[in-house]
Amino acid sequence: MTSFVVSDGIYSKKTNGIWLILNPDRSSYLELDDVASFIWSKLQKPASPEAIAQAIVVEYDIDYETALHDVEDFIQAHLKKKLLKKSS
């Protein structure tokens, strides 16, 4: 099972339940919504998409397949932006 984690040099802060993410290399920042913030919080330590999806099922009462699809999409999008990396 592959795990992912927030990339080195990415700064993030949780404010009022929402994560703000700064990528200094690109001089850009993101503000994440509720579910994206939940996923981001799980990626502060190495985590697999499957484990995150299971946590979403418990927290938000949605089906596992939908949760896994959403997590995989989130991870792929943020890997492309270099905000996440595969965990070693």
trRosetta pair geometry for C-beta under 8 A, 3 or more apart (Angstrom, degrees):
i j d omega theta_ij theta_ji phi_ij phi_ji
1 48 4.5 -12 157 -113 115 151
1 50 6.3 -76 -146 25 128 129
2 48 6.4 122 79 -124 44 88
2 49 7.7 22 77 1 88 97
2 86 6.2 -57 -171 -137 108 105
2 87 7.9 148 178 38 64 86
3 46 4.1 55 145 174 135 100
3 47 5.8 143 -150 66 96 11
3 48 5.0 -68 -92 -66 70 66
3 86 7.3 103 80 -165 52 63
3 87 4.0 -31 98 36 101 131
4 43 6.1 -28 107 -132 92 110
4 46 7.0 157 72 -144 19 65
4 47 6.7 -39 58 65 67 64
4 48 7.7 108 10 -111 75 30
4 49 7.5 47 10 -51 117 77
4 75 5.5 148 18 -141 170 120
4 79 7.5 -87 -135 -75 136 105
4 84 5.1 23 173 174 119 121
4 85 6.8 165 -153 85 77 30
4 86 5.9 -59 -101 -108 69 40
4 87 6.0 -161 -106 -21 12 90
5 43 5.8 162 -134 -178 36 77
5 44 7.6 8 -153 152 84 11
5 45 6.7 -55 -118 165 109 18
5 46 4.6 -52 -59 -84 115 62
5 47 7.3 116 -82 13 69 68
5 84 6.9 156 81 -153 26 78
5 85 6.4 -27 64 63 74 77
5 87 4.6 84 -10 -82 110 99
6 10 5.3 -127 173 70 101 128
6 12 6.8 -104 -139 4 152 133
6 40 7.6 57 -78 -163 113 78
6 43 5.4 115 -44 129 78 99
6 44 6.2 2 -2 -109 124 42
6 83 6.8 -45 -143 160 72 72
6 84 6.2 -63 -108 -104 35 64
6 85 7.9 24 134 20 16 81
7 10 4.9 87 68 -15 84 121
7 82 5.9 11 -35 162 171 68
7 83 5.8 -155 15 179 114 21
7 84 5.9 -153 -32 -111 89 8
7 85 4.7 98 -94 -19 82 105
8 85 7.7 -12 0 8 74 143
9 24 6.6 -102 168 41 97 108
9 25 6.9 57 132 -31 134 108
10 21 6.5 -6 175 -167 106 99
10 22 7.2 161 -167 78 59 53
10 23 5.9 -21 -119 -98 87 71
10 83 5.4 102 -118 -147 152 68
11 21 7.3 151 87 -157 51 49
11 22 4.4 -12 67 59 101 105
11 24 7.0 57 5 -31 112 103
12 19 5.4 3 -177 -172 116 106
12 20 6.6 167 -152 83 64 48
12 21 4.5 -15 -101 -103 99 72
12 22 7.1 -175 -77 19 48 68
12 40 6.8 -147 -174 168 159 127
13 19 7.2 152 78 -149 32 60
13 20 5.3 -13 59 56 84 97
14 17 7.1 3 -178 -120 99 12
14 18 7.1 156 -152 75 62 28
14 19 5.4 -35 -94 -91 70 68
14 20 7.9 173 -90 16 22 72
14 37 7.3 102 -122 -164 96 114
14 41 7.2 43 -82 -91 134 105
15 18 6.1 -33 70 64 69 80
15 20 6.1 7 17 -6 114 114
17 34 7.4 -2 145 -114 112 76
17 37 6.7 87 154 131 65 162
18 31 6.1 19 157 -172 125 90
18 32 6.2 176 -167 69 78 68
18 33 7.4 -32 -126 -123 104 20
18 34 7.7 -63 -95 -78 81 49
18 37 5.5 -110 -133 -84 45 145
19 31 7.6 163 88 -152 52 45
19 32 4.6 8 59 36 96 121
19 36 7.6 -121 45 117 114 86
19 37 4.6 162 1 -126 97 85
19 40 4.7 -103 33 91 169 150
19 41 7.0 -158 -58 -55 131 78
20 29 6.2 7 180 178 88 120
20 30 7.4 170 -155 84 46 49
20 31 5.6 -15 -105 -102 73 73
20 32 7.9 -151 -75 11 29 80
21 29 6.1 162 84 -158 51 68
21 30 4.5 -4 55 53 106 95
21 31 7.8 -171 20 -75 76 28
21 32 6.9 56 -10 -27 112 107
21 40 7.2 -124 -62 -143 127 146
21 83 6.4 37 164 -145 143 134
22 28 7.7 168 -150 92 51 40
22 29 4.7 -24 -97 -100 65 99
23 26 4.6 14 110 38 117 103
23 27 7.7 -51 92 7 75 15
23 28 5.3 -1 54 62 104 83
23 29 7.1 -179 17 -86 69 44
23 30 8.0 43 -10 -6 103 96
23 81 7.0 -122 -62 157 163 102
23 82 7.2 107 -145 83 135 93
23 83 6.1 -88 -79 -89 121 90
24 27 6.9 26 -159 -77 39 49
25 82 7.3 -44 68 96 141 138
26 81 7.6 -75 1 -171 163 86
26 82 7.9 142 -29 56 125 115
30 83 7.7 -23 14 -94 139 159
32 36 3.8 -135 -166 107 105 112
32 37 4.5 152 106 -65 115 70
32 40 5.6 172 8 -12 174 142
33 36 5.0 80 51 23 71 108
33 37 6.6 -127 99 -13 29 95
34 37 5.8 -59 -149 32 21 112
34 38 6.7 22 152 -20 60 103
35 38 5.4 -48 -152 30 37 116
35 39 6.6 37 150 -18 66 100
35 56 7.0 51 -151 -134 100 118
35 60 6.8 15 -104 -71 104 156
35 70 7.0 -34 147 156 137 143
36 39 5.6 -50 -149 36 36 112
36 40 6.2 38 151 -21 66 106
36 74 6.3 178 -122 -125 82 129
37 40 5.5 -52 -143 37 32 113
37 41 6.3 37 155 -24 64 103
38 41 5.9 -53 -151 31 28 112
38 42 6.8 27 151 -17 61 105
38 55 7.6 -169 163 119 110 111
38 56 6.6 116 119 -99 136 85
38 59 6.4 177 -151 103 148 162
38 60 7.8 -167 35 -40 174 118
39 42 5.8 -60 -158 35 33 111
39 43 6.5 24 150 -16 67 111
39 52 5.8 60 -132 -178 77 134
39 56 7.5 2 -75 -71 83 121
39 70 7.9 -137 -67 128 140 97
39 71 6.0 177 -122 -119 124 80
39 74 5.2 16 136 124 166 164
40 43 5.7 -63 -150 39 34 109
40 44 7.6 60 149 -46 61 81
41 44 6.1 -23 -168 -13 40 113
42 45 7.8 -75 175 49 44 77
42 47 4.9 -64 153 43 95 173
42 51 7.5 179 -179 110 130 96
42 52 4.7 138 113 -113 157 99
42 55 6.2 160 -95 60 141 156
43 47 5.8 -111 -93 37 52 114
43 52 7.5 5 -55 -89 82 139
43 84 6.3 -53 -176 -114 146 114
46 87 3.5 70 -121 -114 120 162
47 51 5.3 -122 -170 78 90 123
47 52 5.4 93 138 -54 127 98
48 51 4.6 94 57 6 86 100
48 52 7.0 -155 91 -3 45 85
49 52 5.8 -60 -148 40 32 109
49 53 6.0 35 155 -23 68 108
49 68 6.2 81 147 -150 105 77
49 71 4.7 147 -154 120 86 122
49 72 5.3 44 -149 -74 150 73
49 75 6.0 -86 -86 -12 108 151
50 53 5.7 -53 -145 35 28 112
50 54 6.5 30 155 -20 62 104
50 68 6.7 9 -104 -115 54 111
51 54 5.8 -52 -150 33 32 112
51 55 6.6 32 151 -18 63 104
52 55 5.6 -55 -153 36 34 112
52 56 6.5 37 149 -21 66 104
52 67 8.0 -163 116 158 71 103
52 71 4.9 146 96 -133 119 142
53 56 5.5 -52 -150 34 34 114
53 57 6.6 42 150 -25 65 99
53 64 6.0 78 146 -160 114 71
53 67 4.0 129 -156 119 81 104
53 68 4.0 12 -112 -78 159 66
53 70 7.7 137 -110 56 90 86
53 71 4.9 -113 -67 3 86 145
54 57 5.5 -45 -152 27 35 117
54 58 6.8 31 152 -14 63 103
54 64 6.9 7 -92 -123 60 103
54 67 7.6 147 -51 111 21 146
55 58 5.9 -56 -154 37 35 109
55 59 6.1 24 154 -13 69 113
56 59 5.7 -61 -137 45 31 106
56 60 5.4 -19 180 24 71 115
56 62 6.7 -32 138 50 98 107
56 67 4.1 167 86 -146 127 124
56 70 7.4 -158 165 72 171 126
56 71 6.9 -155 -10 -56 145 114
57 60 7.2 -68 -116 55 12 77
57 61 7.3 55 -179 -106 49 19
57 62 6.3 -109 -113 66 56 60
57 63 7.1 0 -118 -170 102 14
57 64 5.3 -9 -78 -83 139 69
57 67 5.3 -102 -56 -14 78 162
58 61 7.9 3 -176 -65 14 53
60 67 7.6 154 60 -97 119 114
62 66 5.2 -88 154 80 117 127
62 67 5.5 142 89 -56 108 96
63 66 5.0 86 67 12 85 105
63 67 6.9 -158 95 -7 41 92
64 67 5.6 -61 -147 40 31 112
64 68 6.0 30 159 -20 69 107
65 68 5.9 -53 -144 36 28 109
65 69 6.3 30 156 -19 62 107
66 69 5.8 -56 -149 36 29 112
66 70 6.4 28 154 -17 64 108
67 70 5.8 -59 -150 38 29 111
67 71 6.3 27 154 -18 66 108
68 71 5.7 -55 -145 38 31 111
68 72 6.2 31 157 -18 66 107
69 72 5.9 -56 -146 37 27 110
69 73 6.4 28 154 -18 63 107
70 73 5.8 -55 -148 36 30 112
70 74 6.3 32 153 -20 64 107
71 74 5.6 -54 -148 36 31 113
71 75 6.3 29 156 -18 66 106
72 75 5.8 -54 -145 37 30 110
72 76 6.3 29 158 -17 65 108
73 76 6.0 -57 -146 38 28 109
73 77 6.3 26 158 -18 64 110
74 77 6.0 -60 -149 37 26 109
74 78 6.3 8 161 -5 64 114
75 78 6.1 -69 -145 46 26 100
75 79 6.1 34 156 -27 66 106
75 84 6.1 -97 -149 92 69 164
76 79 5.7 -49 -143 30 29 113
76 80 6.7 31 156 -20 61 103
77 80 6.0 -57 -160 31 30 112
77 81 6.8 16 149 -7 63 109
78 81 5.4 -52 -143 44 43 108
78 83 4.3 -71 -171 64 95 112
78 84 4.4 69 116 -1 107 112
79 82 7.4 31 -180 -81 35 32
79 83 7.7 -92 -69 50 21 68
79 84 5.1 -59 -76 73 62 100
79 85 7.3 116 -125 -94 81 34
82 85 7.7 20 -157 -66 60 88
